[in-house]
Amino acid sequence: MDSTNLEFVAPAERVLVVDGSQVLIAPMDTRMLAKLLQLLHPIMEDVVLVLSNEAMWARLEAGAPEPSDLLDLASLIAQHADPVLTATALLARCDADWLGTRLPDRTVRLLAEVISVNADFFRLAIPQFKALAARRSTSNETKAEPPPP
């Protein structure tokens, strides 16, 4: 590679059949990034907590998540249904209302696939998300303290 050409290896797209409907799981594009960050910003601390598990990453990328990995993802959905379902639908290029009516096991597996296909982004972003979450936490603590007399 010379200094004028950037070479990237894009993750492979996956087509899944969920309840008879084909769902394209492909790497996110730039237009999706702003919307994704808007959706995840309010729940960043919980997203970071779940996605900081390195062992889970290896299993997701190998296509072999353990029940505990899926339970962690299900918990994220249970705690923050609307933003997580909307973000999953955005990255899966499907309708969020449709996704919300799927059985939970299908939704959790779809979330796992979305994370796996976009692992390059999430792996690079998690340290930044951690820093953002820490700044927000510090800012919230500072705001909560009464001013000195």
N, C-alpha and C positions, 0 to 999 in steps of 0.2 A: 504494500500500500504506500503510495506517495502522499505528500502533504495536501494534494488537491482533491483526492478521492477518499471518501469515507466508505468503509466496508462494514456492513452489518449482517448478522445472521438473524433473520426474523424467525420467531417461533412458528411452528407449523399450525395452520388452522385445523380445527376439528369440527366435524359436523356430528351432532348428537341427535338422536331421535328421542324426544321426551313426549310421552303420551300421544304418539302418532305425529307429532310436529317436528320438523327439522329445525334445529337451532345451530347457527353458525357461531362457533367460538373462535375468534381471531384476535390477534394482538390489537390493543386499542390504538386508535389514531389520535392525532393531535387535537382534533375537534372534541374528542371525548374527555380529554384531560381536565379542562376547566370545570365541566359539569361534574366529573368524578370527584374532584377536590372539593367542590361546593357541597356535595352530598356527604363526603366523609369528614370534613372539617369539624363539625360539631361532635362527632363520635370518635375522633382520632385516637384518644387514649385507649379505648377498647379495641379498636382495629389494630393498633400497635401491639397491644398485649397478646392478641391472638396470633398475629403474623410474625411475632418475634421468635417463635418456636422453630429453631433451625432443623430439628429432627422432622418436624411436620413438613417443612419445605422439601426435604429430600424425598419423603414418601409421596407428596403431591406430585412432584415432578416425575417420579417413577410410575405414577398412575396407581399407586397402592396405598391410599390413605388408611390409617387405622381407625377403628371406631372412635377412639378418643379425639382424633383430628376432626372427624365429622361432628362429634359432639361439641367441640369448641366452636366450629362454624355455625352449628345449629343454635348455640347459646348467643352468638353474635346476632343472628337473625331474630331470636326471641327478644333480645334486649333493645334492638334498634330495627324493627321490621321495615318500616318505610324507607329509610335511607339505604339499608343494605339490599333490600329487594330492588329498589330503583337503580342502584349502582350495578347490581348483578344483571338486571335486564338491559341496562345501557351497554355493558360490556359483552353481553350475549346477543345483543341486537334483537331482542324480543320485547314484547309488551309487558310492562310491569304488572298490570292488572291480571294478565294471563298467568304470569309467573306466580303471583300471589295466590292463585287458585289451585296450584299443583300440590300434590302430596308433599309433605315436608322432606321426605328422603330424596325426592327428585330435586327439590330446590337446593338442598344442601349439597348434593353431588354436582349440580350445575355451578354453584358458587365455587366449589373446589376446582372444577375444570377452568372456570374463568380466572381464578388466581394462578393456576398452573400455567396456562397459556400466556399470561401476562407476568410471569415470575420475574423476568428481567427488569421490568419497571418496578414491581413491588419490592424486590430485593434491594434495588438502588434507593428507593424512596423511603423505606422503613427507617433508616438512620435519620433522615431529614424529618420524618413524621415524629420520631421520638423527641428530637430537639424541639419541634413545634409544640408537642404536647407538654414538654417540660416548661417551655416559656409560658404557655397558657396557664399551667398549674401555678407557676410562680406569680404570674400576673393576678390570678384569681385570689391567691393567698394575700398578696399585697393589698388588693381592693377590700378584702374582708376584714383586715385589721383596722381598728379605729385609729384616727390620727393621734399623735402624742399630745398631751395637754399643754 
